[in-house]
Amino acid sequence: MKKPLHSLLVALLAGTAGVALAQKAKPMQLVEVFDAGQPEAVILKLYDQQADVICYVLTPERASRKSVEGNLVYDGNNVGAISCVKNRQQVVDVTPPAPATQGSASAPAAARPK
């Protein structure tokens, strides 16, 4: 993963710690990074295993920040959105059917009720 993206992800995840005072911030797993179609912007696909939720975050590749009274303050930007959905895995059986053997006698098909 690119160094700026890793730093940005850490900053995004660490930033939620101040919001949830009663809860400890739980990390999300970075699954994939997509091109956002805009210069210096990406879409991050994050997975929350505990809630079984996938989030897509439109974010700049680099977060500009400055130190104010010993704390990091991130500058605002005009790129940003988040969308989360419950993970739904489609399970499709792709196992090929067993080949019919030559010597086996097959029973006639049963009639279907109407």
N, C-alpha and C positions, 0 to 999 in steps of 0.2 A: 504494500500500500504506500502511496506517496506520503512523504513526511508532512506536508501541509494538511493533507486530508486526515492523517492520524491525529495531528494536533487539534484540528477543528473538531473531530469526533470526541476527543477527550474533553475539550472545552464545552461542547454541547452537553455531554453527559454529566460533567462536573457542575455545570450551571444549574442543573435541576436540584442539587442538594440544598441550596438556599431556599428554594420554594417550598419543599416538603420538610417543614421543621420537625414534624413528629416521626417522619420516616427516614430511613437511611436510603440514599440514592442507590438504585439497582442498575447495574450496567446492562446495556442492550448489545446484542451481537451484531457487528457489521457484516452483512451478508454479501452485498454487492454495491458497486459504484457505477452509475450510469452517466452518460453525457447529457447535460440538460438542454443542449441546443443553444446555449447562450455563452458568450465568452466568460471565462473564469467562474462558471457555476456548474454544480454537479447535483445529481440526485442520489442520495444515500438510501439504501434499503437496509433497515434495521429490524432485528427480531427480538422480541421480549418473550423469552422461553416460559417464564412463570405465568404470564397472562395469555400466552399463545397468540400474540398480536404481531403483525408486520406493519412497520411504519415506513413511509417514503418521505424523505426530507429534501426539499429544494433549498440549497444553501450555496453561498460563495465558497470557492476553493480555499480562500484564505480569509481569516477573520482579523480585521484590524483592531488593535487594542492599545490602551495606554495605561500606565500605572497612576492611580490617584490615591494618595494617602496610604500607600502600601498595598492597595488592592488593584486587581486587574479589572478594567472597565472596557467592555467591548463596544465599539462604535456601531451605530445603526447602519443598516444597508437597505437597499430597495429590492433585494432578492430574499425570499424566505416563505416557505409554506410547509405544512406537515399534514399528512393524511395517513390514518391508521385503520387497518381492517383486521378482523378476526381471521386467523389462518385457517384455511380450509384445504386440506390435502385431498385431491381426487385420487382414489386408488383404482387403478385400471389393471385388470389381469391381462397381461400380455403373453402369458404362457401359451405356446402353440398346442393344439390338441394332439393327443397321443396318436401316432400312426396306427391304422388298422392292420392287423396281422393277416397274412394270406390264409392260414389254415383254420382260422376260427369261423365257426358258423354263426352268422348273425341272426338274431330272432327278428321276426317281422315287426314292424313298427305298430304300436298299439293305436287304435282308432281314437281320435280326439273327440270328447263329448261336444255336442253342439250347444 
